[in-house]
Amino acid sequence: MAEKKGRVFSGARPTGRQHLGNYLGAIRNYVALQDEYNCIYSIVDIHALTTMETTHDLRGNTIEMALDWLAAGIKPEESIVFVQSHVPEVMELHTLLSMVTPLGKLIELPTFKEKIKQQPKNVNYGLVGYPVLMTADIVLYRAEAVPVGIDQAPHLEFAREIVRSFNHRYQTDVLIEPQMKKTRVPKVIGTDGQQKMSKSLNNHIELAASPEETLARVKTMVTDPQRVRRNDPGDPDVCNVFSLHKAFSSEEEVQMVNTECRRAGIGCVDCKILLAKNLNAHLEPFRERRAELAKDPDYIWDVLYDGAARASVIAKDTMRDVRAAVGLPERKDESQ
């Protein structure tokens, strides 16, 4: 087996069952990275609190996300999979990093301004400090690389600035400046044909949905708005259904849809039925694995607890060095 290139960290907020946007944008990449890197994947439940007004579903959503990750092919025997709050050192590091982070930069980040618009009545301290906690997530585990899409690039660059500020202030090199591993993360548009696929917008297609549910959701997808009647020629380049065909259909079928749609040789209904068929075929192995894993929820928790134990080893080592660099008094268990 070839030697792996280094350590990768990535995290996602527990939103429950995952959808096609999550799969194409992150999960598929998580699985592929395992072949080349030592991967650490965190279900970041503390991050989720910044936008949640109730936590009734938090534990259930955590299990659902873990099920989807494992069913998709994340290997707990190779990668570390855990829940963010199970390694409390991340909160300590977040606090120490906040001491070197300018408030002005935090409130000027585009993502923060966007969140203010989305939840004007819930602009909490945690929301402001979200990028600092994200930085703590990454550097606590001494990850050399972080897979990011274009929308997350500013956050990672800001994380690099925080690391440089910390190392400069305390004249140390204890924190590793994470490198950006750019990924071709597609922007998966929802069934409404306009906005990014999202549970909150109810324009998503769940990975674990039944074949019948999947077909029903696909049938609601908005296609080329200029194609009103069956005999109208369409433009696949502006059709969301066609964009998903490119992800889940064969090259021959993609070419057929591309050609026939433009000359009205295939209608939108038939195009959607074909997509649903191929999507269900692609997800069938995933759904079978997921159903089998769901029979033993104790196993899922064991995976997450074991992952937290392995992550804690790295975290404790990092924090020992961080405290020493800052000049904090040694703890009793560190002075022996």
DRENGUVO-891015 format. One record per residue (C-alpha): residue in one letter; x, y, z. Coordinates in steps of 0.02 Angstrom, whole numbers, padded with zeros to 5 digits, always signed. Each point is the difference from the previous one (the first is absolute). Layout:
BEGIN
aXYZ ...
END
This chain:
BEGIN
m+00000+00000+00000 a+00067+00171-00050 e+00046+00120+00140 k-00134+00131+00028 k+00037+00183-00037 g-00049+00077+00166 r-00149+00043+00110 v-00163+00074-00062 f-00138+00073+00107 s-00177+00043-00047 g-00161+00023+00096 a-00184+00020-00034 r-00146+00056+00106 p-00124-00137+00047 t-00152+00035-00104 g-00069-00177+00003 r-00022-00105-00155 q+00113+00060-00139 h-00057+00051-00172 l+00074+00002-00175 g+00080+00170+00030 n+00093-00068+00151 y+00051-00155-00096 l+00066+00086-00156 g+00072+00147+00095 a+00088-00089+00143 i-00034-00183+00042 r+00061-00071-00165 n+00160+00099+00021 y+00020-00058+00181 v-00003-00180-00058 a+00125+00028-00141 l+00125+00091+00111 q+00021-00152+00111 d+00106-00084-00134 e+00135+00134+00010 y-00014+00083+00171 n-00024-00035+00184 c-00172+00074+00019 i-00089+00074+00150 y-00185+00034-00024 s-00100+00089+00134 i-00186+00022+00025 v+00009+00178+00064 d-00146+00011+00120 i+00065+00155+00093 h+00004+00093-00165 a-00182-00051-00027 l-00052+00092+00159 t+00040+00168-00081 t-00154-00013-00110 m-00115-00114+00099 e-00138+00064+00112 t-00045-00175+00062 t+00110-00152+00021 h-00136-00133+00009 d+00063-00083-00159 l+00186+00024+00027 r+00042-00175+00062 g-00111-00083-00128 n+00074+00105-00140 t+00174-00049+00057 i-00039-00185-00017 e-00085+00025-00169 m+00152+00092-00067 a+00119-00133+00066 l-00106-00135-00082 d+00009+00088-00167 w+00188+00027+00012 l+00036-00181+00043 a-00121-00069-00129 a+00081+00110-00133 g+00170-00079+00033 i+00090+00095+00139 k+00103-00133+00087 p+00012+00020+00189 e+00142-00125+00008 e+00104+00117-00110 s-00072+00172+00034 i-00046+00086+00163 v-00187+00037+00006 f-00064+00088+00155 v-00114+00131+00076 q+00078+00170+00028 s-00065+00024+00178 h+00073-00167+00055 v+00174+00079-00005 p-00022+00154+00112 e+00177+00063-00032 v-00069+00082-00156 m-00095+00126+00109 e+00158+00040+00098 l+00101+00029-00157 h-00142+00105-00072 t+00013+00114+00152 l+00188+00019-00015 l-00009+00035-00186 s-00134+00131+00029 m+00131+00103+00093 v+00097+00028-00161 t-00149+00022-00116 p-00055+00178-00045 l-00186+00025+00023 g-00005+00118-00148 k+00052-00136-00120 l-00126-00123+00069 i-00148+00116-00028 e+00058+00044-00175 l+00002-00179-00063 p-00130-00023-00139 t-00068-00158+00080 f-00035+00091+00164 k-00094+00138-00091 e-00101-00132-00092 k-00045-00087+00164 i-00059+00165+00075 k-00123+00016-00144 q-00059-00179+00024 q-00023+00011+00189 p-00010+00183+00050 k-00078-00044+00169 n+00136-00125+00045 v+00167+00087-00025 n+00092-00083+00142 y+00182+00004+00057 g+00027-00176-00065 l-00055+00054-00173 v+00130+00139+00000 g+00135-00118+00061 y-00045-00142-00119 p+00160+00019-00104 v+00106-00006+00158 l-00079-00162+00055 m+00023-00067-00176 t+00184+00044+00012 a+00011-00090+00167 d-00078-00154-00079 i+00135-00006-00132 v+00158+00044+00097 l-00046-00102+00154 y+00028-00157-00103 r+00153+00069-00089 a-00078-00022-00170 e+00113+00048-00144 a-00141+00018-00125 v-00184+00043-00005 p-00110-00039-00150 v-00102+00154-00044 g-00108+00065-00139 i-00001+00179-00062 d-00129+00058+00127 q+00105-00059+00148 a+00167+00065-00064 p-00012+00169+00093 h-00030-00091+00164 l+00153-00110-00021 e+00107+00149-00048 f-00061+00087+00156 a+00045-00156+00100 r+00176+00011-00069 e+00009+00182+00056 i-00053-00049+00176 v+00136-00133+00006 r+00131+00125-00056 s-00060+00126+00130 f+00009-00129+00139 n+00171-00064-00048 h+00067+00178-00018 r-00069+00063+00165 y+00067-00146+00100 q+00160-00022-00102 t-00036-00182-00040 d-00035-00117-00144 v-00112-00115+00100 l-00152+00026-00112 i+00006-00065-00178 e-00061+00120-00134 p-00125-00107-00097 q+00014-00009-00187 m-00148+00017-00112 k-00042-00156-00099 k-00115+00069-00132 t-00139-00116-00052 r-00116+00009-00147 v-00154+00016+00106 p-00151+00021-00113 k-00137+00118+00052 v-00145-00120+00003 i-00162+00091-00038 g-00158-00060+00085 t-00161-00062-00076 d-00060+00181-00015 g+00131+00027-00135 q+00061+00162+00080 q+00079-00018+00172 k+00133-00113+00072 m-00071-00166+00058 s-00048+00018+00182 k-00111-00083+00128 s-00058+00167+00066 l-00065+00044-00174 n-00079-00172-00023 n+00078-00013-00172 h+00108-00151+00039 i+00006-00185-00045 e+00055-00111+00144 l+00127-00135-00032 a-00096-00122+00111 a-00169+00034-00080 s-00092-00149-00074 p+00002-00023-00190 e-00181+00056-00004 e+00036+00155+00103 t+00149+00040-00110 l-00104-00013-00159 a-00133+00112+00075 r+00128+00133+00048 v+00087-00007-00169 k-00167+00023-00087 t-00022+00167+00090 m+00166+00068-00066 v-00007+00160-00098 t+00073-00017-00175 d+00038+00125-00138 p-00126+00141+00036 q-00012+00040-00186 r-00064-00174-00040 v-00186+00014+00030 r-00070-00134-00115 r+00060-00176-00041 n+00043+00050-00178 d+00104+00151+00052 p+00187-00026-00021 g+00097+00018+00163 d+00170+00059+00057 p+00086-00131+00110 d+00132+00126+00050 v-00127+00092+00109 c-00092-00155+00059 n+00035-00066+00175 v-00061-00173-00046 f+00134-00011-00133 s+00134+00055+00124 l-00043-00150+00108 h-00002-00114-00151 k+00184+00043-00020 a+00031-00065+00176 f-00105-00158-00002 s-00033-00054-00180 s+00114-00086-00126 e+00095+00101-00130 e-00112-00071-00135 e-00158+00053+00093 v+00070+00172+00036 q+00038+00024-00184 m-00172-00064-00049 v-00088+00119+00120 n+00110+00144-00059 t-00045-00031-00181 e-00182-00051+00015 c-00049+00139+00121 r+00062+00132-00122 r-00111-00067-00138 a-00147-00049+00112 g+00035-00184-00032 i-00020-00035+00187 g-00124+00082+00118 c+00039+00064+00173 v-00103-00137+00083 d+00095-00139-00087 c+00164+00090+00037 k-00044+00004+00186 i-00053-00183+00004 l+00167-00049-00077 l+00093+00103+00129 a-00097-00076+00144 k+00035-00175-00066 n+00187+00032-00010 l+00005+00092+00165 n-00087-00144+00089 a+00118-00126-00080 h+00151+00102+00056 l-00065+00015+00179 e-00063-00179+00019 p+00163-00068+00077 f+00008+00150+00117 r-00179-00027+00056 e+00028-00184+00032 r+00154+00036+00107 r-00091+00137+00093 a-00148-00112+00041 e+00118-00132+00067 l+00097+00125+00107 a-00161+00075+00067 k-00044-00167+00080 d+00139+00025+00126 p+00003+00180+00064 d+00118-00052+00140 y+00131-00036-00133 i-00016+00177-00068 w+00027+00074+00173 d+00148-00118+00027 v+00078+00067-00161 l-00026+00180+00057 y+00065-00033+00176 d+00153-00092-00067 g+00031+00143-00121 a-00010+00125+00142 a+00124-00100+00103 r+00124-00003-00145 a-00028+00185-00036 s+00025+00041+00184 v+00176-00071-00003 i+00048+00126-00134 a-00097+00141+00083 k+00078-00022+00171 d+00174-00001-00075 t-00036+00159-00098 m-00073+00090+00150 r+00148-00044+00108 d+00112+00088-00125 v-00122+00145-00021 r-00010+00034+00187 a+00188-00004+00013 a+00017+00122-00145 v-00126+00120+00077 g+00086-00010+00167 l-00144-00071+00100 p+00045-00091+00162 e+00026-00186-00017 r-00142-00111+00052 k+00032-00130+00132 d-00012-00144-00124 e+00125+00088-00116 s+00134+00034+00129 q+00030-00182+00044 
END
